Amino acid sequence: MAELSHKRSISEYFLDHFVITTSGYFTEPPLPCAMDVLGPERIPYSVDYPYRPNASGARFPEGLNIAPDDLLKVAPGSAERLLSLRA
């Protein structure tokens, strides 16, 4: 049997193929944790309507202790990039 050659680590494959969201969790720990592990560009921000109110979701990022540039990568940057929404 031929030996497989792995040129990339598992984490590299994971980062190339997965994104996650903390949808509906309006507490600070999950979002920074996800950003630390995957990077802000892989965390599209979402609200999870109708299970969580849009107004709460819209206010939540305003109070976070996250660098403004990173927050822009999450909301709205990630979704725009992942879904090719930019003109």
Residue pairs with C-beta under 8 A, 6 or more apart in sequence:
15 38
15 39
15 42
18 38
18 42
19 38
19 42
19 43
19 44
19 78
19 82
20 34
20 38
20 42
20 43
21 43
21 44
21 45
21 46
22 30
22 31
22 34
22 43
22 45
23 46
23 47
23 48
23 52
24 46
24 47
24 48
24 51
24 52
24 57
25 31
26 52
26 56
26 57
26 60
28 64
28 65
31 43
31 45
31 64
31 66
31 74
32 64
32 65
32 66
34 43
35 43
35 66
35 70
35 74
40 70
40 71
40 73
40 74
40 77
40 78
41 73
41 77
41 78
41 81
42 78
43 74
43 78
44 74
44 75
44 78
44 79
44 82
45 61
45 74
45 75
45 76
45 78
45 79
46 57
46 79
47 53
47 54
47 56
47 57
47 58
48 57
49 57
61 71
61 74
61 75
64 71
66 74
79 85
80 86
